[in-house]
Amino acid sequence: MPKLKVLTERELRQLVPLDQMAVNCIQDAFHSLATKRVAMPPVLRLDIPEHGGEVDVKTAYMPGLDSFAIKISPGFFHNPKIGLPSVNGMMVLLSSTTGLVRAILLDNGYLTDVRTAAAGAVAAKHLARKDASVVAVFGAGNQARLQLQALTMVRPLREARIWARDVSKADRLVQELSAKFSFIVRRHADPIEAVAGSHIIVTTTPADRPILNADWLEPGQHITAMGSDAEQKNEIDPVAIARADVYVPDCLGQTQRLGELHHAIAAGAVPQDARFPELGEIIAGTATGREHDRQITIADLTGTGIQDTAIAALAFARAEAAAAGSTFES
């Protein structure tokens, strides 16, 4: 009889920490997206506005991988008011040869957090200056801390600057990160001051209007925008997309519809038919990214189904090796 493995969030946290192997896993996924015949349909999205809810369903099949994942990712942003997390969800892993369900990963969004942070590290690795050591993070949620943690694996950080609209939350994050890292972590009250002199800027918010102005940017900076994963979300001034020396989407078709590029097109700053190299192409060496240290680069990360399949497959392989999880006959 076919067997089904069920893994809980607690088990998945032990099996798949945010480490170098997770970063490499996501880098390989981007590389495959550029070099293999990956099947990745558009994101299926459901909005439930009266409860501040949104649900995304993502999936992808990669040739050569014996499994593929379907991820259901709800975000209900009124939940913290009633003591519940705003993000949860699960992934279902199916056999690529039979279609049978191999595993249910009850991660409550944890694997998405890991692969999103890993993608930020991959973007900085391939687009930020080699000597980038000062990072400004916009936002003070879980992804803010994870993006910073991931960046330590790819760049020699010596200072982190935190800006968030919720000052008390930013202060708590600074206190937490100061105890965790050996470099300086400070809260900045003014976002302009946080940006000035930074080498990497990461935006991690659900903002629906720009929080990073094009006029604040300086030569040599790299920006990773990862909060704009829905049509109404917008963190980056559309003019910044047009002015950047190098703009890189994770998936061009997706950022034209969901990402910061979507807003730049709507504002008339970028033509609808403008073509840009994807992150996977830069990783694969078939397109050019940063060419010198004075260029401004922007990575527009909306989150792709291939990342979910890759991290789910990694989790399943580690669970099998460790005999972790609960197994049922299906």
VEXTORVEX-506888 format. One record per residue (C-alpha): residue in one letter; y, x, z. Coordinates in steps of 0.1 Angstrom, whole numbers, always signed. Layout:
residues N
type	yy	xx	zz
A	Y	X	Z
...
***
This chain:
residues 330
type	yy	xx	zz
M	+0	+0	+0
P	+36	+12	-7
K	+53	+25	+24
L	+89	+19	+34
K	+109	+43	+57
V	+137	+29	+78
L	+162	+54	+93
T	+189	+45	+118
E	+224	+59	+121
R	+214	+80	+151
E	+185	+96	+131
L	+207	+101	+100
R	+234	+119	+121
Q	+207	+144	+132
L	+192	+148	+98
V	+224	+151	+77
P	+253	+168	+95
L	+284	+178	+76
D	+273	+213	+68
Q	+273	+237	+38
M	+241	+221	+24
A	+258	+187	+24
V	+288	+203	+5
N	+264	+220	-20
C	+246	+187	-24
I	+278	+169	-35
Q	+289	+198	-56
D	+256	+196	-75
A	+261	+158	-79
F	+295	+164	-96
H	+280	+191	-118
S	+252	+167	-129
L	+277	+140	-137
A	+293	+164	-162
T	+261	+179	-176
K	+234	+152	-175
R	+229	+117	-188
V	+238	+101	-155
A	+238	+63	-155
M	+266	+51	-132
P	+279	+16	-136
P	+314	+5	-125
V	+319	-3	-88
L	+311	-39	-79
R	+338	-51	-56
L	+342	-81	-34
D	+374	-89	-15
I	+376	-112	+16
P	+414	-112	+22
E	+415	-137	+50
H	+395	-114	+72
G	+409	-81	+59
G	+376	-74	+42
E	+364	-56	+12
V	+329	-48	+0
D	+320	-21	-25
V	+286	-17	-41
K	+279	+17	-58
T	+249	+32	-75
A	+238	+59	-100
Y	+207	+73	-115
M	+204	+110	-122
P	+177	+123	-146
G	+153	+146	-128
L	+157	+129	-94
D	+128	+108	-82
S	+150	+83	-64
F	+183	+65	-68
A	+205	+48	-42
I	+223	+15	-41
K	+250	+15	-14
I	+266	-16	+2
S	+298	-6	+19
P	+319	-32	+37
G	+353	-24	+52
F	+368	-51	+75
F	+401	-37	+87
H	+408	-64	+113
N	+376	-54	+132
P	+392	-29	+156
K	+412	-57	+171
I	+380	-73	+183
G	+363	-40	+193
L	+343	-35	+162
P	+343	-6	+137
S	+362	-13	+105
V	+335	+4	+83
N	+298	-1	+82
G	+271	-6	+56
M	+238	+7	+44
M	+220	+25	+15
V	+188	+14	-1
L	+168	+42	-18
L	+144	+32	-47
S	+119	+51	-67
S	+132	+61	-101
T	+97	+56	-117
T	+85	+24	-101
G	+117	+7	-87
L	+99	+2	-54
V	+121	+6	-23
R	+113	+39	-6
A	+138	+38	+23
I	+165	+18	+40
L	+192	+40	+55
L	+210	+20	+82
D	+239	+45	+84
N	+268	+22	+91
G	+289	+42	+67
Y	+280	+76	+82
L	+265	+90	+50
T	+296	+79	+30
D	+318	+97	+56
V	+298	+129	+51
R	+297	+128	+13
T	+335	+119	+11
A	+344	+148	+33
A	+321	+171	+13
A	+338	+160	-19
G	+371	+170	-4
A	+358	+204	+3
V	+344	+207	-32
A	+378	+197	-47
A	+396	+223	-26
K	+370	+250	-34
H	+376	+246	-71
L	+413	+237	-72
A	+432	+251	-42
R	+445	+287	-41
K	+419	+311	-29
D	+442	+321	+0
A	+450	+286	+11
S	+452	+286	+49
V	+477	+258	+59
V	+466	+222	+55
A	+485	+190	+61
V	+464	+159	+67
F	+479	+124	+64
G	+460	+100	+86
A	+443	+103	+120
G	+411	+84	+115
N	+375	+97	+112
Q	+379	+109	+77
A	+410	+130	+87
R	+388	+150	+112
L	+359	+153	+87
Q	+381	+164	+58
L	+395	+192	+80
Q	+361	+202	+92
A	+348	+203	+56
L	+378	+224	+45
T	+369	+251	+71
M	+337	+258	+50
V	+356	+266	+18
R	+390	+281	+28
P	+403	+304	+56
L	+423	+279	+76
R	+449	+292	+102
E	+469	+260	+107
A	+465	+223	+104
R	+493	+197	+105
I	+486	+161	+113
W	+509	+132	+103
A	+500	+96	+109
R	+520	+64	+114
D	+501	+58	+147
V	+516	+86	+169
S	+493	+81	+198
K	+462	+82	+175
A	+476	+114	+159
D	+481	+130	+193
R	+445	+122	+204
L	+432	+137	+172
V	+453	+169	+176
Q	+440	+173	+212
E	+404	+168	+200
L	+407	+192	+170
S	+426	+218	+190
A	+396	+220	+214
K	+372	+223	+184
F	+389	+248	+162
S	+403	+283	+169
F	+433	+278	+146
I	+466	+260	+154
V	+465	+221	+151
R	+499	+203	+155
R	+512	+168	+151
H	+542	+164	+128
A	+566	+135	+133
D	+581	+140	+98
P	+558	+139	+68
I	+582	+161	+48
E	+580	+188	+75
A	+542	+185	+74
V	+541	+191	+36
A	+567	+219	+36
G	+548	+252	+33
S	+514	+236	+33
H	+489	+250	+8
I	+465	+219	+9
I	+475	+183	+15
V	+448	+157	+21
T	+457	+120	+23
T	+431	+99	+42
T	+448	+65	+47
P	+443	+29	+34
A	+480	+28	+24
D	+491	+3	-2
R	+523	+21	-11
P	+530	+59	-15
I	+532	+80	+16
L	+534	+113	-3
N	+566	+117	-24
A	+566	+137	-56
D	+599	+154	-46
W	+583	+169	-15
L	+557	+190	-34
E	+560	+227	-39
P	+546	+252	-64
G	+510	+262	-55
Q	+501	+232	-35
H	+468	+213	-39
I	+466	+176	-30
T	+433	+158	-24
A	+439	+120	-24
M	+408	+102	-11
G	+422	+69	+3
S	+429	+51	-29
D	+394	+36	-36
A	+406	+1	-45
E	+432	-14	-68
Q	+457	-22	-41
K	+456	+12	-24
N	+481	+38	-32
E	+489	+70	-13
I	+506	+92	-39
D	+539	+87	-57
P	+530	+79	-93
V	+556	+105	-105
A	+535	+132	-87
I	+506	+125	-110
A	+528	+130	-141
R	+544	+161	-127
A	+512	+179	-115
D	+502	+209	-136
V	+465	+199	-131
Y	+453	+164	-124
V	+416	+160	-118
P	+397	+127	-112
D	+362	+125	-98
C	+355	+99	-126
L	+382	+92	-151
G	+371	+57	-159
Q	+371	+49	-122
T	+405	+64	-113
Q	+420	+46	-143
R	+409	+14	-126
L	+410	+22	-88
G	+426	+55	-81
E	+460	+71	-79
L	+459	+74	-117
H	+457	+36	-119
H	+492	+33	-102
A	+507	+61	-124
I	+496	+42	-155
A	+509	+9	-141
A	+543	+26	-133
G	+545	+40	-169
A	+544	+76	-156
V	+512	+84	-174
P	+499	+69	-207
Q	+470	+46	-205
D	+450	+68	-229
A	+458	+101	-213
R	+427	+123	-209
F	+420	+146	-180
P	+391	+169	-171
E	+368	+155	-144
L	+359	+176	-113
G	+323	+180	-125
E	+335	+195	-157
I	+356	+221	-139
I	+326	+229	-116
A	+304	+232	-147
G	+329	+255	-164
T	+334	+232	-194
A	+370	+225	-185
T	+399	+245	-169
G	+413	+238	-134
R	+438	+259	-116
E	+449	+289	-137
H	+475	+305	-113
D	+488	+303	-78
R	+520	+284	-86
Q	+504	+254	-102
I	+504	+220	-84
T	+469	+205	-85
I	+458	+170	-76
A	+423	+157	-71
D	+419	+119	-72
L	+387	+111	-53
T	+377	+74	-54
G	+340	+80	-45
T	+312	+78	-70
G	+277	+63	-70
I	+263	+97	-79
Q	+275	+111	-46
D	+257	+83	-28
T	+225	+88	-46
A	+227	+126	-39
I	+233	+123	-1
A	+207	+95	+3
A	+181	+117	-15
L	+190	+146	+8
A	+186	+124	+38
F	+152	+111	+27
A	+139	+146	+19
R	+149	+158	+54
A	+134	+127	+70
E	+101	+133	+52
A	+101	+170	+62
A	+108	+161	+98
A	+85	+130	+99
A	+116	+111	+111
G	+122	+74	+110
S	+100	+43	+112
T	+75	+37	+84
F	+62	+3	+74
E	+38	-9	+48
S	+57	-31	+23
***
